[in-house]
Structures are given as structure tokens and as C-alpha cells.
Amino acid sequence: MNNTDSRALAERLARAEDAELAYLFARRRVPANANWHDFFDAAEALLTPESLARAVAELSRDALADLAAGAGAERLGLTDAAGAPYAAVRAALGDAPASRTPQSTPHAATEIASAHAAERAFTTTSALADLILMTLRTPLARVGTGAVGASDRRRMAQEEIVRDADDADDLVALAEVSGLLTVTERSWLVSPAGSDWLRESSAGRWTRLATALRDALPTGLRTPSGGWIDPALWPDAYPLDGAWATRGERWRRLLRLAGLVTEGAAETWDAEPAWATSLREGGDADPTELVALMPNEVDKVFLQNDLTAISPGPLAPALDVRLQGIATRESHAQASTYRFTEASIAGAMSAGETSESILSFLSSLSLTGVPQPLEYLVQRIADRHGLVRVSLEPEGGHTIVSSRDHALLETIAVDQALRALGLVPDGRMLRTRASREAVYWALADAKYPVVALDEQGGTETLDRNRIASAPPTADPLARYATLLAQLRAAHSGDADAAWRERELETAVRARALLEVDVSLPDGSTRTFVLEATGLGGGRLRGRDRGADVERTLPVKSITAVRPA
């Protein structure tokens, strides 16, 4: 390692602000408990071949070209103040390309390829809506590798959200990078943005999706204008990153899912449909031409006597979301089929619907009115809904289950499916230490006609949908506060003396042979050739090779040190 570079970097680190250092340490993935005594330790660690190999692998082609040429602003930890890379950095660059990303524009997609891309965009937005609705009910499991859990992959395939279980990871990845889903520990939850996205029109959904996807692209794929480079150039975006081929291909698949590039035969692969041009150039999304190729949405359905609803085309998103809250969708084709069941209607009422709101919505949605069997089913379930009430006892904090139907209450008390709640009979009610929410949803899942009561005894709607809270903002300063304080405490204002002491410590560990210049009391300087053997108490110990004696020299009198 070049000692001159180590010293220069150590002095530059000492002058840097804490925020600048914390950002550098985070980018270089420095452990918060790094065993560094001072800035010289930090500089040496940051200039090791292993650390630099990781650092340059994260640089884009343009950044590598600028670094190799010594152009551009300083990159703390890689270059000096003038932007010139340290010698160890030059060695780490190896065979990195010296030229920047060439100018290139994607081929315009053909009419047929554009139609296929529009179909893919429509299919993807519909699948994402289904994925979000599914995740609102039950969070998606995330395994250690970051992939979707096997059971949820099968569930997505069974519910026809994806064609094949292997497609699940890409769809979830698209939802995550676009901000519709949020990772929390070992699962995905719907983000507040994802919940709002469901209420958008098809054009609005695609616009938000495509814009968020563009904004999430890695720096090496972006242009100064805020768009993205020609996808044909993506394989060379990170030349020193051995894993980029896999990562880059996934980003290309996400772009295809969003209908921003085409797919198919080699001559149409990664061509650009007209609606993607503005986004690629850094402008706003314009879905006009895309919407013209999408299937026409409908706002009416046929309600059947067999308790089904048939949509003659893709149902408008807001209507589809509400209808799925009342009925179970059985098919995902453009002419979708929904089925009303006791469970689906009871679930809607548990989520806040009433018989009046359900029938009013269905009347406005139906082309044929509300069939008598469906109206009868809604009214029958509404008559029973609320027969079981769950409330919180203010004094003891226990959850109370009550009902005017004592036989039903006795059934609940002996229901083995509710055994985990620990319900205990107490006169004409049941009592438990379980939370009101847990009791309510357990009863609802067991198909009991349950309602929750608030503190005043009024009916309260509980929202089972789990929305992710805003993730805490990562604060590198807080993470590295202890390490930064340790480095600052060890820093001396005399850089020359600090560096000289470090040279002596290194020489002692290696028992190296040194030439040491010492200032004598009479003002003269004398040079000793020593084999360094010890350092402590402000003194250097070593064997004088010329006189063959052991000498002890005050460190403060040493003016220069160099290898013999």
C-alpha cells in the first residue's frame, strides 16, 4: 500500500464533516463497530484491495471512466481533492473501460409490438391490483434470499395473479421498487401509496407505476435529464460488478412488465413504444397512446340469479376493488366472474358495509337490477349481523363477548376453533384477556355474525387490512456516532507527529530496519540505523546496527523516519 496515499487520505478524513464521513462509511459498508483507533486505521482499511474492489464494482461506466481519467469532482475515499485517484484505486480499476456510455436511442416499436406491450402493461397493472388486495388480507412471506415464500408463490398462481409461480418474484419486485409494497422484517406489507394506488384509474395506475419505476432505476442506467439510457446498453452499465448481469436483466424484465419496452422476436426485443419516449427522455408520463390500445373498461355488470356477477369487460378499477370486497372473483379474464357467498357478504359487513350500502351499490352497478335471490341473501345476513358483540371492559381491560342469543353464546364458548382465545363464561357473557381485535377477527373468521363496539357502545368498524407504516429514515450519523467520536478523540492536531508515530508502530511490528533522524540538545541532527524493537512511554527502542548497542530515543526528538 502507498503510505503517501494513506497519509493523504487520513488527513482528508480528519478534515471531513461527520455527515460526510458517515455517508462514506455507509456507502463502503463499514461495520459500525470497526476496530479503528484513528484516521490512519480508517484510511488504510478503505484503501485495501478488498475494500476498493467492492467500491469500484458499485460505480457506473461513466463514473469509472471519469475516475480513471482523474476528471470530475473529488470522490472521498477514492481520489484526492483534485479528483486524481489514489494508486491503489488505479490498481483496482484494472481493465475497466476508459470511455463513457455511448449515445444511443432505442428503435421505435412496430405497431404489433406496441400492441403487445400495451397488453402487457394492462395485464401487469391488473395483476398488481390483485396482488395488493391479496397482501391487504395476508402479508406476503419473504424468505432469507429476498424471494417470495413458496406458499405465497403457489397462492398467487392459484388465484391467477401470475401465470406461473416462477413469475411471482418479478411481480413483487416491481411492486416493491415502485413503492406499492414495503419490506418489513420477513414479509411485504402494502404501503400507504399502494393503498391509494388501488383507487386510481387504469391510466393513473400505469402513470404512477412507470414514473416510480423510472425513478428507482440504478444511477448507471439514468441520464442527466432524469430518464434512462438505451436498454441495449444496460449490460455494460456496471463493468466491474460481477453480479450486474443478473441484476441488470431483472431491471429489463421489470421495464417489459410495465410495457415500457417490447418483447418478442430478436428484431423487436427492447424496442420503444411511443408512450415510453417521454419518460426515457426525463419528461412526464403520457399514457394517451397506451390507453388507446388497452381494452375498454366497463362500469356495469350482469347480476345473475345463481348469485354471480359477470363483467362484460375489464371493470373500472374503483368498482372492481369495491365489488371484490363483497364478492369473490372466480375468473380473471377480461369478462370476469364474481360470486356472492354468505362469507363474502358477511366479510363486507364486518368491514363496514350495510345491507343498504351493498344493495345500493349493486343496483347502480347492475345492467339487469338486483336479482331476488341475491337481495334475499344480503338481507338475511344483515338480519343476523351484529348478533354477537365484542367490547372492551373499561375497568379490568378484559374483552367481553355478548349476545342476545344465549344458545349461540354457549356454542361459541365450546367452539374448539376459538379455544386459543381463552373465553371464560361470566354470567350471560364471555370474558377473555385476548385483545378485542383478536377476538373480533377470530369470531369473524369462524363465520359468526359479529360486530365490535366502541367505548360508548356504538358499532365500530375495524380495519383488518395491514398497511405498512412509513419506514424509519436511515441515519448514518446515528449509526456511526460511536465510531466517529472514537476517531475524533484519537486525532491529534500535529499530523506530522501522528504519522511519524504510526510509522514507528508499523516498523516495530515488522522489526524493520530504519534510518532515524534525531534532534540533539545542541541543535544538531544525528542519524541512527536501528532495528526497531519496541515503542512505549514516548520512547523508541531498537538495536543500533552500527554500534551494536540497544538505544532508546525520545519520540518527540525524532524528526524523520525512513526505511534503511
C-alpha positions as CSV (number, residue, x, y, z in Angstrom):
1,M,0.0,0.0,0.0
2,N,1.2,3.5,-0.8
3,N,2.0,5.2,2.5
4,T,1.8,8.6,1.0
5,D,-1.8,8.0,-0.2
6,S,-2.7,6.5,3.2
7,R,-1.5,9.6,5.0
8,A,-3.1,11.9,2.5
9,L,-6.5,10.1,2.9
10,A,-6.2,10.1,6.7
11,E,-5.6,13.8,6.8
12,R,-8.6,14.4,4.4
13,L,-10.8,12.2,6.5
14,A,-9.9,14.2,9.6
15,R,-10.9,17.4,7.9
16,A,-14.2,16.0,6.6
17,E,-17.5,16.7,8.4
18,D,-19.1,14.0,10.4
19,A,-22.1,13.7,7.9
20,E,-19.6,13.3,5.0
21,L,-17.8,10.6,6.9
22,A,-21.0,8.8,7.9
23,Y,-22.2,8.8,4.3
24,L,-18.8,7.4,3.1
25,F,-18.8,4.6,5.7
26,A,-22.3,3.7,4.8
27,R,-21.5,3.5,1.1
28,R,-18.4,1.4,1.8
29,R,-20.4,-0.8,4.2
30,V,-18.1,-0.2,7.1
31,P,-19.2,-2.0,10.3
32,A,-20.4,0.4,13.0
33,N,-18.1,-1.4,15.4
34,A,-15.0,-1.3,13.1
35,N,-11.8,-1.8,15.1
36,W,-10.2,1.5,14.1
37,H,-8.1,3.5,16.5
38,D,-7.6,6.6,14.4
39,F,-8.0,8.1,10.9
40,F,-4.8,6.3,9.7
41,D,-6.5,3.0,10.5
42,A,-9.6,4.2,8.6
43,A,-7.5,5.3,5.6
44,E,-5.6,2.0,5.4
45,A,-8.8,0.0,5.7
46,L,-10.5,2.0,2.9
47,L,-7.5,1.5,0.6
48,T,-7.2,-2.2,1.0
49,P,-7.7,-4.2,-2.3
50,E,-10.8,-5.9,-0.9
51,S,-12.5,-2.7,0.1
52,L,-11.7,-1.0,-3.2
53,A,-12.8,-3.9,-5.2
54,R,-16.3,-3.6,-3.6
55,A,-16.3,0.2,-4.0
56,V,-15.4,0.3,-7.7
57,A,-17.8,-2.5,-8.5
58,E,-20.7,-0.2,-7.5
59,L,-19.5,2.5,-9.9
60,S,-21.2,3.0,-13.2
61,R,-19.4,3.0,-16.5
62,D,-19.4,6.8,-16.7
63,A,-18.1,7.1,-13.1
64,L,-15.3,4.6,-13.8
65,A,-14.3,6.5,-16.9
66,D,-14.2,9.8,-15.0
67,L,-12.2,8.2,-12.2
68,A,-9.6,6.6,-14.5
69,A,-9.2,10.0,-16.2
70,G,-8.9,11.9,-13.0
71,A,-11.9,14.0,-14.2
72,G,-14.7,15.4,-12.2
73,A,-15.1,16.3,-8.5
74,E,-13.4,14.6,-5.6
75,R,-14.7,11.1,-4.6
76,L,-13.9,10.8,-0.9
77,G,-12.1,7.6,-0.2
78,L,-11.1,7.1,-3.9
79,T,-9.5,10.3,-5.0
80,D,-7.5,13.3,-3.7
81,A,-9.1,16.8,-3.5
82,A,-8.3,17.4,-7.2
83,G,-10.1,14.2,-8.3
84,A,-7.0,12.2,-9.1
85,P,-7.4,8.5,-8.0
86,Y,-5.0,7.0,-5.4
87,A,-2.5,4.5,-6.7
88,A,-4.4,1.6,-5.0
89,V,-7.6,2.8,-6.7
90,R,-5.9,2.8,-10.2
91,A,-4.8,-0.8,-9.5
92,A,-8.4,-1.8,-8.5
93,L,-9.8,-0.3,-11.8
94,G,-7.9,-2.9,-13.8
95,D,-9.4,-3.3,-17.2
96,A,-12.4,-1.0,-16.6
97,P,-13.4,0.7,-19.9
98,A,-11.9,4.2,-20.2
99,S,-14.8,5.5,-22.4
100,R,-18.1,6.8,-21.2
101,T,-21.5,5.4,-22.2
102,P,-22.0,6.0,-25.9
103,Q,-25.0,7.9,-27.2
104,S,-27.8,5.6,-28.4
105,T,-31.5,5.8,-29.0
106,P,-33.8,2.7,-28.8
107,H,-35.5,1.6,-32.0
108,A,-39.2,2.6,-32.3
109,A,-41.5,-0.3,-31.8
110,T,-43.7,-1.6,-34.6
111,E,-47.4,-1.3,-34.4
112,I,-47.8,-5.0,-33.5
113,A,-45.0,-4.9,-30.9
114,S,-46.6,-1.8,-29.4
115,A,-50.0,-3.6,-29.1
116,H,-48.3,-6.5,-27.3
117,A,-46.5,-4.0,-24.9
118,A,-49.9,-2.3,-24.2
119,E,-51.5,-5.6,-23.4
120,R,-48.6,-6.5,-21.1
121,A,-48.9,-3.1,-19.3
122,F,-52.6,-3.7,-18.8
123,T,-52.1,-7.2,-17.5
124,T,-49.4,-6.1,-15.1
125,T,-51.4,-3.3,-13.6
126,S,-54.4,-5.7,-13.1
127,A,-52.1,-8.3,-11.6
128,L,-50.5,-5.7,-9.2
129,A,-54.0,-4.7,-8.1
130,D,-54.9,-8.3,-7.3
131,L,-51.5,-8.7,-5.5
132,I,-52.2,-5.7,-3.3
133,L,-55.7,-6.9,-2.5
134,M,-54.2,-10.3,-1.5
135,T,-51.5,-8.7,0.6
136,L,-54.0,-6.5,2.4
137,R,-55.7,-9.7,3.6
138,T,-52.5,-11.6,4.4
139,P,-48.9,-10.2,4.3
140,L,-46.6,-11.9,1.8
141,A,-43.9,-14.1,3.3
142,R,-40.3,-13.2,2.4
143,V,-37.6,-15.8,2.8
144,G,-33.9,-15.1,3.6
145,T,-32.9,-14.8,0.0
146,G,-35.4,-12.0,-0.6
147,A,-37.7,-14.2,-2.7
148,V,-41.4,-14.8,-2.2
149,G,-42.2,-17.7,0.1
150,A,-43.2,-21.0,-1.6
151,S,-46.8,-21.0,-0.2
152,D,-47.5,-17.4,-1.4
153,R,-46.0,-18.2,-4.8
154,R,-48.5,-21.1,-5.1
155,R,-51.3,-18.9,-3.8
156,M,-50.5,-16.2,-6.5
157,A,-50.5,-18.9,-9.2
158,Q,-53.8,-20.5,-7.9
159,E,-55.5,-17.1,-7.8
160,E,-54.3,-16.5,-11.3
161,I,-52.4,-13.4,-10.4
162,V,-49.4,-14.8,-12.2
163,R,-49.3,-17.4,-15.0
164,D,-46.6,-19.4,-13.2
165,A,-45.3,-19.4,-9.7
166,D,-41.8,-18.5,-11.0
167,D,-43.2,-15.2,-12.2
168,A,-44.2,-14.2,-8.7
169,D,-40.8,-12.7,-7.7
170,D,-40.7,-10.3,-10.7
171,L,-44.2,-9.0,-10.0
172,V,-43.4,-8.5,-6.3
173,A,-40.1,-6.9,-7.2
174,L,-42.0,-4.4,-9.4
175,A,-44.4,-3.6,-6.6
176,E,-41.6,-3.1,-4.2
177,V,-39.3,-0.8,-6.3
178,S,-42.4,1.3,-7.3
179,G,-43.3,1.8,-3.7
180,L,-46.6,-0.2,-3.7
181,L,-45.3,-2.8,-1.2
182,T,-42.9,-2.3,1.7
183,V,-40.5,-4.8,3.2
184,T,-40.9,-5.2,6.9
185,E,-38.7,-7.8,8.5
186,R,-39.6,-11.1,6.8
187,S,-42.7,-10.0,4.9
188,W,-44.2,-7.5,2.5
189,L,-47.0,-5.2,3.5
190,V,-49.0,-2.8,1.4
191,S,-47.6,0.8,1.6
192,P,-49.9,3.8,2.0
193,A,-49.0,4.7,-1.6
194,G,-50.1,1.2,-2.6
195,S,-53.4,1.5,-0.9
196,D,-54.0,4.9,-2.7
197,W,-52.9,3.4,-6.0
198,L,-55.8,0.9,-6.0
199,R,-58.3,3.8,-6.3
200,E,-56.6,5.2,-9.4
201,S,-58.0,4.6,-13.0
202,S,-56.0,2.3,-15.2
203,A,-54.2,5.2,-16.8
204,G,-53.5,6.7,-13.4
205,R,-52.2,3.4,-12.1
206,W,-49.8,2.9,-15.1
207,T,-48.6,6.5,-14.9
208,R,-47.7,6.2,-11.2
209,L,-46.2,2.8,-11.8
210,A,-44.0,3.8,-14.7
211,T,-42.8,7.0,-13.1
212,A,-41.9,5.3,-9.9
213,L,-40.1,2.5,-11.8
214,R,-38.0,5.0,-13.7
215,D,-37.1,6.9,-10.5
216,A,-36.0,3.6,-8.9
217,L,-33.5,2.7,-11.7
218,P,-29.9,2.5,-10.6
219,T,-27.7,5.6,-11.3
220,G,-25.8,3.8,-14.0
221,L,-29.0,3.4,-16.1
222,R,-30.1,7.0,-15.7
223,T,-29.3,10.0,-17.9
224,P,-28.5,13.6,-16.7
225,S,-32.0,14.6,-17.8
226,G,-33.6,12.1,-15.4
227,G,-34.6,9.4,-18.0
228,W,-32.8,6.2,-18.8
229,I,-30.2,5.1,-21.3
230,D,-31.0,2.8,-24.2
231,P,-31.7,-0.6,-22.7
232,A,-29.4,-2.2,-25.3
233,L,-26.6,-0.5,-23.3
234,W,-27.7,-1.8,-19.9
235,P,-25.4,-4.9,-19.9
236,D,-22.3,-2.6,-19.8
237,A,-23.6,-0.2,-17.2
238,Y,-21.6,-1.6,-14.3
239,P,-18.5,-3.2,-15.9
240,L,-16.8,-4.3,-12.7
241,D,-19.8,-5.7,-10.9
242,G,-19.8,-9.5,-11.4
243,A,-23.5,-9.7,-10.3
244,W,-24.7,-7.0,-12.6
245,A,-25.6,-9.3,-15.5
246,T,-28.3,-10.9,-13.3
247,R,-29.4,-7.6,-11.7
248,G,-29.5,-5.8,-15.0
249,E,-31.6,-8.4,-16.7
250,R,-34.1,-8.2,-13.8
251,W,-34.4,-4.4,-14.4
252,R,-35.1,-5.1,-18.1
253,R,-37.8,-7.6,-17.2
254,L,-39.4,-5.0,-14.9
255,L,-39.4,-2.5,-17.7
256,R,-41.1,-5.0,-20.0
257,L,-43.7,-5.8,-17.4
258,A,-44.6,-2.1,-17.3
259,G,-44.9,-2.0,-21.1
260,L,-42.0,0.4,-21.4
261,V,-40.1,-1.8,-23.8
262,T,-41.2,-4.5,-26.1
263,E,-40.5,-8.2,-26.1
264,G,-40.7,-11.0,-28.7
265,A,-38.5,-11.8,-31.6
266,A,-34.9,-10.6,-31.7
267,E,-35.7,-7.8,-34.1
268,T,-38.4,-6.3,-31.8
269,W,-36.7,-7.0,-28.5
270,D,-36.3,-3.9,-26.3
271,A,-37.8,-1.6,-28.9
272,E,-39.6,1.5,-27.5
273,P,-43.3,2.1,-27.7
274,A,-44.4,5.7,-28.2
275,W,-45.7,6.2,-24.7
276,A,-42.3,5.4,-23.2
277,T,-40.3,8.1,-25.0
278,S,-41.2,11.0,-22.8
279,L,-40.3,9.0,-19.7
280,R,-37.0,7.8,-21.2
281,E,-36.1,11.4,-22.0
282,G,-36.8,12.6,-18.4
283,G,-40.3,14.0,-19.0
284,D,-43.7,13.3,-17.6
285,A,-45.6,10.1,-18.4
286,D,-48.2,10.5,-21.1
287,P,-50.5,7.4,-21.3
288,T,-52.7,8.7,-24.1
289,E,-51.4,6.3,-26.8
290,L,-51.2,3.4,-24.3
291,V,-54.8,3.8,-23.2
292,A,-55.9,3.8,-26.8
293,L,-54.5,0.2,-27.1
294,M,-55.9,-1.0,-23.8
295,P,-59.2,-2.9,-23.5
296,N,-62.1,-0.6,-22.9
297,E,-63.2,-0.5,-19.3
298,V,-66.9,-1.1,-18.3
299,D,-68.8,0.3,-15.4
300,K,-71.7,-2.2,-15.4
301,V,-72.1,-5.9,-14.8
302,F,-74.8,-8.6,-15.2
303,L,-76.1,-9.9,-11.9
304,Q,-77.3,-13.5,-12.2
305,N,-79.9,-15.5,-10.2
306,D,-77.2,-18.0,-9.4
307,L,-75.5,-15.4,-7.1
308,T,-72.8,-14.4,-9.7
309,A,-71.9,-11.2,-11.4
310,I,-70.4,-11.2,-14.9
311,S,-68.5,-8.2,-16.1
312,P,-68.6,-8.0,-20.0
313,G,-65.2,-6.4,-20.0
314,P,-62.5,-5.1,-17.6
315,L,-64.4,-3.4,-14.8
316,A,-63.2,0.1,-13.9
317,P,-60.6,-0.3,-11.1
318,A,-62.5,1.5,-8.3
319,L,-65.6,-0.5,-9.0
320,D,-63.6,-3.8,-9.2
321,V,-62.0,-3.1,-5.8
322,R,-65.3,-2.5,-4.1
323,L,-67.0,-5.4,-5.8
324,Q,-64.2,-7.7,-4.7
325,G,-64.9,-6.6,-1.1
326,I,-68.4,-8.0,-1.4
327,A,-67.9,-11.0,-3.7
328,T,-65.2,-13.4,-4.6
329,R,-63.7,-13.1,-8.1
330,E,-63.7,-16.6,-9.8
331,S,-62.1,-15.8,-13.1
332,H,-59.5,-13.2,-14.2
333,A,-60.3,-13.0,-17.9
334,Q,-61.5,-9.7,-19.5
335,A,-65.0,-11.0,-18.9
336,S,-64.6,-11.6,-15.2
337,T,-66.9,-13.6,-13.0
338,Y,-67.6,-12.8,-9.3
339,R,-69.6,-15.0,-6.8
340,F,-71.6,-13.8,-3.8
341,T,-71.5,-16.1,-0.8
342,E,-72.5,-15.8,2.8
343,A,-68.9,-15.5,3.8
344,S,-68.1,-12.7,1.3
345,I,-71.1,-10.6,2.3
346,A,-70.6,-11.2,6.0
347,G,-67.0,-10.1,5.5
348,A,-68.1,-7.0,3.7
349,M,-70.4,-6.1,6.6
350,S,-67.6,-6.8,9.1
351,A,-65.5,-4.3,7.1
352,G,-68.2,-1.6,7.4
353,E,-70.8,-2.3,4.7
354,T,-74.5,-2.4,5.4
355,S,-77.4,-4.1,3.6
356,E,-78.4,-0.7,2.3
357,S,-74.9,0.3,1.1
358,I,-74.4,-3.1,-0.6
359,L,-77.8,-3.1,-2.4
360,S,-77.4,0.5,-3.4
361,F,-74.0,-0.2,-4.9
362,L,-75.2,-3.3,-6.7
363,S,-78.2,-1.5,-8.1
364,S,-76.1,1.2,-9.6
365,L,-73.7,-1.4,-11.0
366,S,-76.1,-3.8,-12.5
367,L,-77.4,-3.8,-16.0
368,T,-80.3,-6.0,-15.0
369,G,-81.3,-4.9,-11.5
370,V,-80.6,-6.9,-8.3
371,P,-82.0,-10.5,-8.6
372,Q,-84.3,-11.5,-5.7
373,P,-82.1,-14.4,-4.5
374,L,-79.2,-12.0,-4.1
375,E,-81.3,-9.4,-2.3
376,Y,-82.7,-12.1,0.0
377,L,-79.1,-13.3,0.8
378,V,-78.0,-9.8,1.7
379,Q,-81.0,-9.1,3.9
380,R,-80.8,-12.5,5.6
381,I,-77.1,-12.0,6.5
382,A,-77.8,-8.4,7.6
383,D,-80.6,-9.6,10.0
384,R,-78.1,-11.8,11.7
385,H,-75.1,-9.5,11.5
386,G,-74.3,-8.0,14.9
387,L,-75.9,-10.8,16.9
388,V,-72.5,-11.3,18.6
389,R,-70.9,-8.2,20.1
390,V,-67.3,-7.7,21.2
391,S,-66.4,-4.9,23.5
392,L,-63.8,-3.8,26.0
393,E,-64.4,-3.7,29.7
394,P,-63.1,-0.3,30.9
395,E,-62.4,-1.4,34.5
396,G,-60.5,-4.6,34.1
397,G,-59.4,-4.3,30.4
398,H,-60.9,-7.7,29.6
399,T,-62.6,-8.3,26.2
400,I,-66.3,-9.1,26.6
401,V,-68.3,-11.3,24.1
402,S,-72.1,-10.9,24.5
403,S,-75.2,-11.8,22.5
404,R,-79.0,-11.8,23.0
405,D,-78.9,-15.4,21.6
406,H,-77.7,-17.3,24.6
407,A,-77.6,-20.6,22.7
408,L,-75.3,-19.0,20.2
409,L,-73.1,-17.8,23.1
410,E,-72.9,-21.3,24.5
411,T,-71.8,-22.6,21.1
412,I,-69.0,-20.0,20.9
413,A,-67.9,-21.0,24.4
414,V,-67.3,-24.6,23.4
415,D,-66.1,-24.0,19.8
416,Q,-62.7,-25.7,19.5
417,A,-61.7,-23.3,16.8
418,L,-61.8,-20.5,19.3
419,R,-60.1,-22.3,22.1
420,A,-56.9,-20.2,21.8
421,L,-58.9,-17.1,22.9
422,G,-59.4,-18.5,26.4
423,L,-63.0,-17.5,26.6
424,V,-64.5,-17.9,30.1
425,P,-68.2,-17.8,30.9
426,D,-69.2,-15.0,33.2
427,G,-73.0,-14.9,33.7
428,R,-74.6,-14.0,30.3
429,M,-71.3,-13.1,28.6
430,L,-67.9,-14.5,27.9
431,R,-64.7,-12.9,29.1
432,T,-61.1,-13.2,27.9
433,R,-57.7,-11.5,28.2
434,A,-57.2,-11.6,24.5
435,S,-57.4,-8.2,22.7
436,R,-60.7,-7.0,21.3
437,E,-59.3,-7.1,17.7
438,A,-58.0,-10.6,18.0
439,V,-61.4,-11.8,19.4
440,Y,-63.3,-10.0,16.8
441,W,-61.4,-11.4,13.8
442,A,-61.3,-14.9,15.2
443,L,-65.1,-14.8,15.5
444,A,-65.5,-13.3,12.0
445,D,-63.2,-16.0,10.5
446,A,-65.3,-18.6,12.2
447,K,-68.3,-17.1,10.4
448,Y,-70.1,-15.7,13.5
449,P,-72.2,-12.6,12.9
450,V,-70.0,-10.3,15.0
451,V,-69.7,-6.6,15.4
452,A,-67.2,-4.5,17.5
453,L,-68.5,-1.9,20.0
454,D,-66.6,1.3,20.9
455,E,-66.3,2.7,24.5
456,Q,-69.7,4.4,24.1
457,G,-71.4,1.2,23.0
458,G,-71.7,2.2,19.3
459,T,-70.8,0.0,16.4
460,E,-67.2,0.4,15.3
461,T,-65.7,-0.8,12.0
462,L,-62.3,-2.5,12.5
463,D,-59.9,-2.4,9.6
464,R,-58.1,-5.7,9.1
465,N,-56.0,-4.5,6.3
466,R,-52.4,-4.1,7.4
467,I,-50.9,-1.0,5.9
468,A,-47.2,-0.5,6.4
469,S,-46.2,2.5,8.4
470,A,-43.6,4.8,6.9
471,P,-40.2,3.1,7.4
472,P,-37.7,4.9,9.6
473,T,-35.3,7.0,7.7
474,A,-31.8,5.5,7.8
475,D,-29.5,7.9,9.7
476,P,-25.8,7.1,9.0
477,L,-24.8,9.7,11.6
478,A,-26.6,7.9,14.4
479,R,-25.2,4.6,13.3
480,Y,-21.6,5.7,13.2
481,A,-21.8,8.2,16.1
482,T,-19.6,6.0,18.4
483,L,-17.0,5.2,15.7
484,L,-16.8,8.9,14.7
485,A,-16.4,10.0,18.3
486,Q,-13.6,7.4,18.7
487,L,-11.7,8.7,15.6
488,R,-12.1,12.3,16.7
489,A,-10.8,11.6,20.2
490,A,-7.7,9.9,18.8
491,H,-7.0,12.7,16.3
492,S,-4.0,15.0,17.0
493,G,-3.6,18.4,15.5
494,D,0.0,17.6,14.6
495,A,-0.4,15.4,11.6
496,D,3.4,15.0,11.1
497,A,3.9,13.7,14.6
498,A,0.9,11.5,14.4
499,W,2.1,10.0,11.1
500,R,5.6,9.5,12.4
501,E,4.4,7.6,15.4
502,R,2.3,5.4,13.2
503,E,5.4,4.7,11.0
504,L,7.3,3.7,14.1
505,E,4.5,1.4,15.3
506,T,4.4,-0.3,11.9
507,A,8.2,-0.7,12.0
508,V,8.2,-2.2,15.5
509,R,5.6,-4.8,14.5
510,A,7.7,-5.8,11.5
511,R,11.0,-5.4,13.4
512,A,12.0,-3.3,10.4
513,L,15.4,-1.6,9.8
514,L,15.0,2.2,9.9
515,E,17.1,5.3,9.5
516,V,16.0,7.7,12.3
517,D,17.0,11.4,12.3
518,V,17.1,12.7,15.9
519,S,17.4,16.3,17.0
520,L,20.1,16.6,19.7
521,P,20.2,19.1,22.6
522,D,22.9,21.2,20.9
523,G,20.7,21.8,17.9
524,S,22.5,19.3,15.6
525,T,20.8,16.3,14.0
526,R,22.2,12.7,14.0
527,T,21.0,9.7,12.0
528,F,20.8,6.3,13.6
529,V,20.3,3.0,11.8
530,L,18.1,0.9,14.1
531,E,16.2,-2.4,14.1
532,A,13.0,-1.2,15.8
533,T,12.1,-3.5,18.7
534,G,9.7,-1.5,20.9
535,L,7.7,1.7,21.3
536,G,6.2,2.9,24.6
537,G,6.3,5.7,27.1
538,G,7.1,8.2,24.4
539,R,10.4,6.3,23.5
540,L,11.6,4.2,20.6
541,R,13.8,1.2,21.4
542,G,16.0,-0.5,18.9
543,R,19.4,-2.1,18.2
544,D,21.9,0.2,16.6
545,R,23.4,-1.8,13.8
546,G,26.4,0.4,13.6
547,A,27.5,0.4,17.2
548,D,25.7,-3.0,18.0
549,V,24.1,-1.5,21.1
550,E,20.5,-1.1,22.3
551,R,19.3,2.5,22.1
552,T,16.3,4.3,23.5
553,L,15.3,7.5,21.7
554,P,12.7,10.1,22.7
555,V,9.9,10.1,20.1
556,K,9.5,13.8,20.4
557,S,13.1,14.3,19.3
558,I,12.7,12.2,16.1
559,T,12.4,14.5,13.1
560,A,12.3,11.9,10.3
561,V,11.9,8.2,9.7
562,R,12.6,6.2,6.5
563,P,13.4,2.6,5.6
564,A,17.1,1.8,5.8
